Amino acid sequence: MPFSLLVNGAEHLIDVPPDESLLSVLRNRLDLTGTKYGCGEGQCGACTVLVEGKPVRSCRMSVRSAAGQKITTIEGLERGGCLHPLQEAFLRAEAFQCGYCTSGMIMSSLALLQANPHPSDAQIVRYMDGNICRCGTYSRIIAAIQDAAATHG
């Protein structure tokens, strides 16, 4: 059964089983590999994308549930060859080590800054809880979010 997905501003008609995960469709059918498979249980945040502006664990969302909604992946953030200010802040703060969690961290922090352009440290920590960084760069991730909020908030 075909489903219409609006991903990063482009419409895609995808003929897949209705229970296939959004993550699988993004990575394996649309070749958008910036969204990562982590735990497969929605617990680590590596697969986070925005659906209608809200952070969603794409490994736990079916393509049927995502159909017809506006989906934004990490690839959809750059504009005209320029990185999104949040991506730039992550680079400046070196808020990654292996980088596996980075796209999920950026997508979650983007949702945070859209809801609260000037969050406190405690609000950042609370909101980002559930996005796991195995390398432990949490202090740099917080610094990047603070930088993006101060610079572009």
Residue pairs with C-beta under 8 A, 6 or more apart in sequence:
1 15
1 17
1 18
2 13
2 14
2 15
3 13
3 14
3 15
3 16
3 18
3 63
3 64
3 66
3 67
4 11
4 12
4 13
4 14
4 67
4 68
5 11
5 12
5 14
5 25
5 30
5 63
5 66
5 67
5 71
6 12
6 68
6 69
6 70
6 71
7 26
7 30
7 32
7 71
7 72
7 73
7 76
8 32
8 71
8 72
8 73
8 75
8 76
9 76
12 30
14 25
14 29
14 30
14 63
16 25
16 29
16 63
17 63
18 62
18 63
18 64
19 62
19 63
19 64
20 62
20 63
21 58
21 59
21 60
21 61
21 62
21 63
22 49
22 51
22 56
22 58
22 59
22 61
22 62
22 63
22 65
22 66
22 71
23 35
23 37
23 47
23 58
23 59
23 61
25 63
25 66
26 32
26 35
26 49
26 58
26 71
26 73
27 33
27 35
27 37
32 73
32 75
34 73
34 74
34 75
34 103
35 46
35 47
35 48
35 49
35 58
35 73
35 74
35 103
35 104
36 46
36 47
36 100
36 101
36 103
36 104
37 46
37 47
37 59
38 44
38 45
38 46
38 47
38 59
38 100
38 101
38 104
38 132
39 46
39 59
40 59
41 59
41 60
42 57
42 59
42 60
43 130
43 132
44 101
44 104
44 130
44 131
44 132
45 57
45 101
45 104
45 105
45 108
45 130
45 131
45 132
46 100
46 101
46 103
46 104
46 132
47 57
47 58
47 59
47 104
48 55
48 56
48 57
48 58
48 103
48 104
48 105
48 107
48 108
48 131
49 55
49 56
49 58
49 71
49 72
49 73
49 74
49 107
50 56
50 71
50 72
50 107
50 110
50 111
51 61
51 66
51 69
51 70
51 71
51 72
52 69
52 70
53 70
53 72
53 111
53 114
54 111
55 107
55 108
55 111
58 66
72 107
73 103
73 107
74 103
74 106
74 107
77 83
77 84
77 86
77 87
77 106
77 110
78 84
78 87
83 91
84 106
84 110
85 148
85 151
85 152
86 106
86 109
86 110
86 113
86 144
86 145
86 148
86 152
87 106
88 148
89 95
89 144
89 145
89 147
89 148
89 151
90 96
90 102
90 105
90 106
90 141
90 144
92 144
92 147
93 140
93 141
93 143
93 144
93 147
94 137
94 140
95 102
95 105
95 137
95 140
95 141
95 143
95 144
96 102
96 105
96 135
96 137
96 140
97 133
97 135
97 136
97 137
98 134
98 135
100 134
101 131
101 132
101 133
101 134
101 135
104 131
105 128
105 131
105 133
105 141
108 127
108 128
108 131
109 124
109 127
109 128
109 141
109 144
109 145
109 148
112 119
112 123
112 124
112 127
112 128
112 145
113 119
113 145
113 148
113 149
113 153
116 123
116 127
117 149
117 153
118 149
118 153
119 127
119 145
119 149
121 142
121 146
124 142
124 145
124 146
125 142
128 141
128 142
128 145
133 141
